[in-house]
Amino acid sequence: MRIIIVFLLVTTAVFSQQIDYNTKKGFVAEGFDVVSYFTQKSPVEGKNKFQVTFENAKFKFASQENLKLFNANPKKYIPQYGGYCAYAMAVKKTKMNIDAEQYEIRDGKLYLFYSSWFGSKLKDWQEGETKKLQSKADINWLDLKYQKN
């Protein structure tokens, strides 16, 4: 009986945690259509009439077709690290807002970046040892993904 109670407590704690998605402007990717990063030359902003909530985060889409693509396989289109800056996640172990037009698709995954007066962190990511940065960001995200920013 004690084992069952412990199992239920642990299971409830694990499943009640929610990923902290970057929803600046109310939506992941600042309201840009996450499918468009994969299907267009450059990302486009989503429209209010094409929205969905996934894992308590809101997403907007430019078309009904992109909304359908997302619903068929959400994990394929969701940006890495909850939509926070990949470079900041790797180098500073912090959740940094992004410039939704600074991005990279690498190995079939979407990475978003911030930019400042000093330049885009996308450039720093690409000029650095990207595989090592990815590994470091993956490890850091495990520690931060359930912490509210």
C-alpha atoms as one frame of an Amber mdcrd trajectory, in Angstrom:
protein
   0.000   0.000   0.000   2.810   2.395   0.878   4.413   1.743  -2.514   1.198
   2.666  -4.302   0.921   5.954  -2.404   4.534   6.884  -3.163   4.008   5.973
  -6.836   0.894   8.157  -7.039   2.642  11.108  -5.411   5.641  10.896  -7.726
   3.482  10.400 -10.822   1.283  13.362  -9.928   4.296  15.605  -9.327   5.928
  14.667 -12.623   2.819  15.051 -14.749   1.666  18.271 -13.093   4.811  20.137
 -14.143   4.340  22.312 -17.190   7.007  23.466 -19.583   7.638  27.199 -19.381
   7.185  28.348 -22.959   8.333  31.807 -24.003   5.018  33.517 -24.701   6.108
  37.118 -25.058   3.282  38.965 -26.822   0.970  36.167 -25.636   2.157  33.493
 -28.063   5.128  31.213 -28.645   7.566  32.729 -31.197   6.011  36.152 -30.573
   2.977  35.094 -32.601   4.918  33.981 -35.660   3.633  30.836 -37.353   6.022
  28.090 -36.173   5.155  25.927 -39.190   6.147  28.743 -41.565   9.752  28.517
 -40.379   9.859  25.100 -42.036   7.710  25.758 -45.104   8.541  29.305 -46.243
  11.669  31.268 -47.115  11.118  33.398 -44.027   8.686  33.095 -41.130   5.356
  34.892 -41.219   3.163  36.193 -38.447   0.170  34.137 -37.470  -3.419  35.350
 -37.687  -5.806  35.585 -34.770  -8.340  33.304 -36.453  -5.856  30.389 -36.598
  -4.856  29.635 -33.005  -4.310  26.597 -30.856  -3.234  25.970 -27.281  -0.734
  23.161 -26.764   0.696  22.334 -23.327  -0.871  25.557 -21.998   0.960  27.712
 -24.551  -0.737  29.582 -27.385   0.384  29.352 -31.003  -0.813  31.367 -34.020
  -0.731  30.290 -37.650  -0.917  32.060 -40.993  -3.334  29.524 -42.476  -5.697
  26.687 -41.676  -3.287  24.334 -43.466  -0.408  25.284 -41.139  -2.662  24.835
 -38.134  -3.524  21.336 -39.377   0.156  20.505 -39.908   0.949  21.615 -36.373
  -1.933  19.651 -34.861  -0.771  16.518 -36.686   2.715  16.708 -35.129   3.209
  19.605 -32.668   6.612  18.447 -31.387   8.031  18.755 -34.912   7.367  22.504
 -35.015   7.781  23.710 -31.438  10.979  25.727 -31.046  13.738  24.234 -28.945
  14.084  25.384 -25.323  10.462  26.480 -25.139  11.086  29.245 -27.660  13.774
  30.980 -25.600  17.097  32.018 -27.132  19.205  28.946 -27.864  22.492  30.822
 -27.495  21.586  32.256 -24.081  20.422  28.829 -22.960  23.808  27.366 -23.918
  26.179  30.097 -22.778  24.398  31.772 -19.866  21.981  29.045 -18.738  19.213
  31.598 -18.815  15.873  32.136 -20.525  16.200  35.116 -22.837  13.488  36.550
 -25.057  13.989  36.325 -28.776  13.718  38.216 -32.018  11.360  35.871 -33.879
  13.055  36.611 -37.181  16.433  35.394 -35.924  16.293  31.635 -36.300  17.913
  28.509 -37.635  16.572  25.129 -38.648  19.214  22.549 -37.749  18.715  18.792
 -37.860  14.990  19.356 -38.387  14.619  21.491 -35.249  13.788  25.173 -34.848
  16.175  27.337 -32.822  15.332  30.961 -32.009  17.731  33.754 -30.997  17.779
  37.255 -29.582  19.498  40.188 -31.137  20.779  43.373 -29.553  22.666  46.513
 -30.463  25.772  44.334 -30.581  24.383  41.905 -33.141  22.416  38.722 -33.429
  23.196  35.748 -31.234  22.366  33.585 -34.249  25.670  34.679 -35.754  27.527
  33.834 -32.537  25.783  30.430 -32.486  26.774  29.677 -36.078  30.350  30.905
 -35.678  30.858  28.951 -32.457  31.108  25.220 -31.967  27.436  24.688 -32.655
  27.263  21.009 -31.680  28.837  21.791 -28.293  26.486  24.739 -27.835  23.510
  22.514 -28.640  24.643  19.914 -26.107  25.164  22.538 -23.426  21.769  24.132
 -24.136  20.079  20.710 -24.001  21.578  20.066 -20.554  20.713  23.544 -19.292
  17.144  23.253 -20.579  16.619  20.120 -18.503  17.269  22.221 -15.394  15.201
  25.239 -16.470  12.247  24.037 -18.520   9.784  23.853 -15.620  10.937  27.049
 -13.874   8.714  30.005 -14.636  10.612  32.919 -16.052
